Amino acid sequence: MLDPAGAIVPTRCACCGRAASLSRAERRRDDAKTLIVPYCGACHDHASAAQTRVLALSLAGLLCAIGTAAALPLLWDWVTAPVYLLSVLFAAALPAAVGPLLRTGPGAHPHAPGRAAWWTRGGGLTCTNRAWATELAHANRAPIEPCYVRERLWSPWMLSATVMGVVAAPFWLSYQRAELRVLNLTESRLVLSADGHPLAVIEPSSAESPAAGVDVRIPAGRRTLEVRTQDGRMVQRTSAFVQAGRQHLYAPASPTFCFWLETTDYARQAASQVEPLVDEDRFWLLPTDLDTWFAPNPPAASPGVRSTGGVLVALRQGRCADAPVSSRLPSLSPKRE
């Protein structure tokens, strides 16, 4: 077996046999020893391209995965999760699948398609040029034998983009599918659909409870919400704008119920502030600092206990006749951001 340390290397190009002007260091995995392999300028280019291709294909797969993951929910609003994940997986894996089929060098004799010499897993040196290999073996008194070995033009790093794309895609799809809490404050069971797609069947729940209503995911953008009874009678149709990554509330056909945000500042002896939510379509974009759904904020500590302060925001509901006076404003107030 050839020992890289102190090895005598022919001065000719290891690929085409012409005069060498450049070189590449080939590192052996077993002991990390390095052999300097000479190349001419043209052969050095396609020998170096083998490793550059691995990086290029990895980056290409990552860009394809990111582009598909970001664009598909925007181009196809109601794409299903399995189809979405398969599309991202296909886009990310496409460069890794096609890349190894592309030639990296001249490919015709006397050129090799990639490197002219490289170390195998067993620690032996494989050479594509028989004359150069024979001269190297004789100069170093190393054995030589003919074999058929192809340079591996594929690397596990090419799959890094595929793994990253598949892992990140569900989070992006979840961000694009905003949260929508739907309340049924009528006396009948209601069926909710958006843009003609059935979403949920909502049972009546007039009492204030954190478990009231149904949570659904809906694509961001302008949506047409339709609420019908089970026999198909239209209850309410609403055109609403859904914002990605945010929470929304929809309470169709509920004119006798009021909603308000109750903000409690515990640093000021639990001072509370009430902000009404009023909208003709009964559809609201909720604040990002919402802490509690349909329940009051916790009471303040007793006067003898030191409070660490803090602010909590609760979403409340109730019949307008029983709601705080400030939450029964007749005029419309803008949705809180």
C-alpha positions in Angstrom: 0.0 0.0 0.0 1.3 3.5 -0.9 2.4 5.6 2.0 1.6 9.3 1.3 4.4 10.4 3.7 7.5 11.1 1.6 6.0 9.6 -1.5 7.6 10.4 -4.9 5.0 11.7 -7.2 5.4 11.9 -11.0 5.6 15.5 -12.3 3.2 14.9 -15.2 -0.6 15.6 -15.0 -2.2 12.6 -13.3 -5.2 13.0 -15.7 -4.0 13.6 -19.2 -0.2 13.0 -18.8 0.8 16.5 -20.0 3.0 18.9 -18.2 1.5 19.8 -14.8 1.2 23.4 -13.5 -1.2 23.0 -10.6 -1.9 20.4 -7.9 -4.6 19.1 -5.5 -4.2 17.6 -2.1 -6.0 14.3 -1.7 -6.5 13.4 2.0 -6.8 9.8 3.1 -9.6 9.2 5.6 -7.9 6.4 7.5 -5.0 8.4 8.8 -5.6 11.9 7.4 -2.3 11.7 5.5 -2.2 13.8 2.3 -0.8 13.1 -1.2 -0.1 16.0 -3.6 -1.5 15.1 -7.1 -0.3 17.2 -10.0 -2.7 18.5 -12.7 -2.5 20.7 -15.7 -4.8 23.7 -15.7 -7.7 22.2 -17.7 -7.7 18.9 -15.7 -7.4 20.8 -12.4 -10.6 22.7 -13.3 -12.8 19.6 -13.8 -11.1 17.8 -10.9 -12.0 20.6 -8.5 -15.5 20.8 -10.0 -16.4 17.5 -8.4 -16.4 19.0 -4.9 -17.8 22.3 -6.0 -20.8 20.4 -7.5 -21.7 18.9 -4.1 -21.9 22.4 -2.6 -23.8 23.8 -5.7 -26.3 21.0 -5.7 -26.9 21.3 -1.9 -27.5 25.0 -2.2 -29.8 24.4 -5.3 -31.8 21.9 -3.3 -32.2 24.4 -0.4 -33.3 27.2 -2.7 -35.8 24.9 -4.5 -37.2 23.8 -1.1 -37.5 27.3 0.2 -39.0 28.6 -3.0 -41.6 25.8 -3.2 -42.4 26.0 0.5 -42.9 29.8 0.4 -44.8 30.0 -2.9 -47.0 27.0 -3.0 -49.4 28.2 -0.1 -49.7 31.5 -1.9 -50.4 30.0 -5.4 -52.6 27.2 -4.1 -54.5 28.5 -1.1 -56.2 25.2 -0.1 -53.3 22.8 -0.8 -53.5 19.8 1.5 -50.6 19.1 3.9 -49.6 15.8 2.3 -49.5 17.3 -1.2 -47.6 20.3 0.2 -44.9 18.2 1.9 -44.5 15.9 -1.1 -44.1 19.0 -3.4 -41.4 20.4 -1.1 -39.7 17.0 -0.9 -39.7 16.6 -4.6 -38.3 20.1 -5.2 -35.6 19.7 -2.7 -34.5 16.3 -3.9 -34.6 17.2 -7.6 -31.1 18.8 -7.8 -29.6 15.9 -5.8 -31.2 13.4 -8.2 -30.3 15.1 -11.5 -26.9 16.5 -10.5 -24.9 13.2 -10.4 -26.1 12.5 -14.0 -24.3 15.6 -15.3 -20.7 15.3 -16.5 -18.2 17.3 -14.6 -15.3 17.4 -17.1 -14.3 16.7 -20.7 -15.1 13.0 -20.2 -13.3 11.8 -23.3 -9.9 10.0 -23.3 -7.5 10.9 -21.9 -9.5 13.0 -19.4 -11.4 11.6 -16.4 -14.9 12.9 -15.7 -13.8 14.1 -12.2 -10.6 13.6 -10.2 -7.7 11.5 -11.7 -6.7 10.1 -8.3 -8.5 9.6 -5.0 -8.3 7.5 -1.9 -10.8 4.6 -1.5 -12.3 3.5 1.8 -9.8 0.7 2.1 -6.9 3.2 2.1 -5.7 2.5 -1.4 -5.1 5.1 -4.1 -7.2 4.7 -7.2 -5.8 6.3 -10.5 -7.6 6.7 -13.8 -4.4 7.1 -15.8 -2.7 3.7 -16.0 0.7 5.1 -17.1 0.8 7.7 -14.3 -0.3 5.0 -11.7 2.5 2.6 -12.9 5.1 5.3 -12.7 3.9 6.3 -9.2 4.0 2.7 -8.0 7.4 1.9 -9.4 8.9 5.1 -7.9 7.6 4.2 -4.4 7.9 0.4 -4.7 4.2 0.0 -4.1 2.0 -2.8 -5.5 -0.3 -2.0 -8.4 -3.2 -3.9 -9.7 -6.0 -3.2 -12.2 -9.4 -2.6 -10.9 -12.7 -1.1 -11.8 -13.7 1.7 -9.5 -15.9 4.7 -10.3 -15.5 8.0 -8.4 -18.6 8.6 -6.3 -20.2 11.7 -7.7 -22.9 11.8 -5.1 -22.6 13.0 -1.5 -25.0 12.7 1.5 -24.6 16.5 1.9 -26.8 16.8 -1.2 -29.7 15.6 0.9 -29.2 18.3 3.6 -31.6 20.6 1.7 -34.2 17.9 1.5 -34.1 17.3 5.2 -34.1 21.0 6.0 -37.0 21.6 3.6 -39.2 18.8 5.0 -38.5 19.8 8.6 -39.2 23.5 8.0 -42.2 23.2 5.6 -44.9 22.2 8.2 -44.0 25.3 10.3 -44.3 27.6 7.3 -47.6 26.0 6.3 -48.9 26.4 9.9 -47.9 30.1 9.8 -49.8 30.6 6.5 -52.9 28.9 8.0 -54.1 31.3 10.5 -56.1 30.3 13.7 -59.8 31.0 13.7 -62.0 30.5 16.7 -65.7 30.2 15.7 -68.5 30.6 18.2 -72.0 29.4 17.7 -74.2 31.6 19.8 -77.5 30.5 18.2 -79.7 27.6 19.2 -79.0 25.5 16.2 -76.0 23.5 15.0 -74.1 25.4 12.3 -71.9 24.3 9.5 -68.9 26.6 8.5 -67.2 26.7 5.1 -64.7 29.0 3.6 -64.4 29.6 -0.2 -66.7 26.6 -0.6 -64.5 24.3 1.5 -66.2 22.7 4.5 -64.3 23.4 7.7 -66.3 22.5 10.8 -69.6 21.8 12.5 -70.2 24.0 15.5 -72.4 23.1 18.4 -74.3 25.9 20.3 -72.4 27.3 23.2 -73.8 30.5 24.6 -72.1 30.4 28.0 -68.7 32.0 28.5 -66.1 29.2 28.6 -62.5 28.8 27.5 -63.6 25.6 25.6 -66.4 27.3 23.7 -66.4 27.2 20.0 -64.3 25.4 17.5 -60.7 26.2 16.4 -60.0 25.8 12.7 -57.1 26.7 10.4 -57.7 28.9 7.4 -55.4 30.1 4.6 -54.3 33.8 4.9 -55.9 36.3 2.5 -59.4 37.4 1.5 -61.8 34.6 2.4 -65.6 34.2 2.0 -67.0 32.6 5.1 -70.4 31.0 4.9 -72.4 29.7 7.9 -75.4 27.5 7.3 -77.8 25.3 9.3 -77.6 21.6 8.7 -80.5 21.7 6.4 -78.6 24.2 4.1 -80.3 27.5 5.1 -77.9 30.4 4.9 -77.3 32.1 8.3 -74.5 34.5 7.4 -72.0 35.2 4.6 -68.9 37.2 5.5 -66.0 38.5 3.3 -63.1 38.7 5.7 -59.3 39.3 5.5 -57.3 36.6 7.3 -53.8 37.6 8.4 -51.1 34.9 8.5 -49.7 34.0 11.9 -52.5 35.7 13.8 -55.6 34.6 15.8 -59.1 35.6 14.7 -62.6 35.4 16.2 -65.8 34.8 14.3 -69.2 34.9 15.9 -71.9 34.9 13.2 -75.5 35.7 13.9 -74.9 37.0 17.4 -76.3 40.5 17.6 -77.3 40.2 21.2 -73.8 39.2 22.4 -70.9 41.6 23.0 -67.1 40.9 23.1 -64.5 43.0 24.8 -60.8 42.9 25.8 -60.1 43.1 29.5 -56.6 44.3 30.2 -55.4 44.0 33.8 -52.3 45.8 35.0 -51.1 44.0 38.2 -48.4 46.7 38.9 -51.2 49.2 39.5 -53.3 47.2 42.0 -54.9 45.1 39.3 -56.4 48.1 37.5 -58.5 46.9 34.6 -59.3 48.5 31.2 -62.1 47.4 28.9 -61.9 47.7 25.2 -64.9 46.8 23.1 -64.8 44.7 20.0 -67.5 45.9 17.6 -67.8 44.8 14.0 -70.9 44.4 11.7 -69.5 41.2 10.3 -68.7 39.8 13.7 -65.2 39.0 12.6 -62.2 40.2 14.6 -58.4 40.2 14.3 -57.2 39.6 17.9 -54.2 41.1 19.5 -50.9 39.2 19.7 -50.7 39.6 23.5 -54.0 37.7 24.2 -53.5 35.6 27.3 -57.0 34.2 28.2 -60.0 33.1 26.1 -63.5 33.7 27.5 -62.5 33.9 31.2 -61.6 36.7 33.5 -58.0 37.5 34.4 -56.8 36.1 37.8 -57.5 38.4 40.7 -54.7 40.5 42.2 -52.8 39.2 45.2 -53.8 40.3 48.7 -52.4 43.7 49.8 -49.9 42.1 52.1 -48.3 40.1 49.3 -45.8 41.8 47.0 -46.8 41.7 43.3 -44.2 41.3 40.5 -46.5 43.3 38.2 -47.2 42.4 34.7 -50.2 42.8 32.3 -52.7 40.2 31.2 -55.2 40.5 28.4 -58.4 38.4 28.5 -61.0 38.1 25.7 -64.5 38.2 27.3 -68.0 37.6 26.0 -71.5 38.0 27.3 -75.0 39.2 26.5 -74.9 42.9 25.8 -77.4 43.5 28.6 -74.9 42.0 31.1 -71.7 43.3 29.6 -69.7 46.3 30.9 -71.1 49.6 29.8 -67.9 50.6 28.0 -68.2 47.4 25.8 -71.6 48.3 24.5 -70.6 51.3 22.4 -72.9 51.8 19.4 -70.2 53.0 17.1 -67.7 50.7 15.3 -64.2 50.6 16.7 -61.2 49.5 14.6 -59.8 46.0 15.1 -56.9 46.0 17.6 -53.5 45.1 16.1 
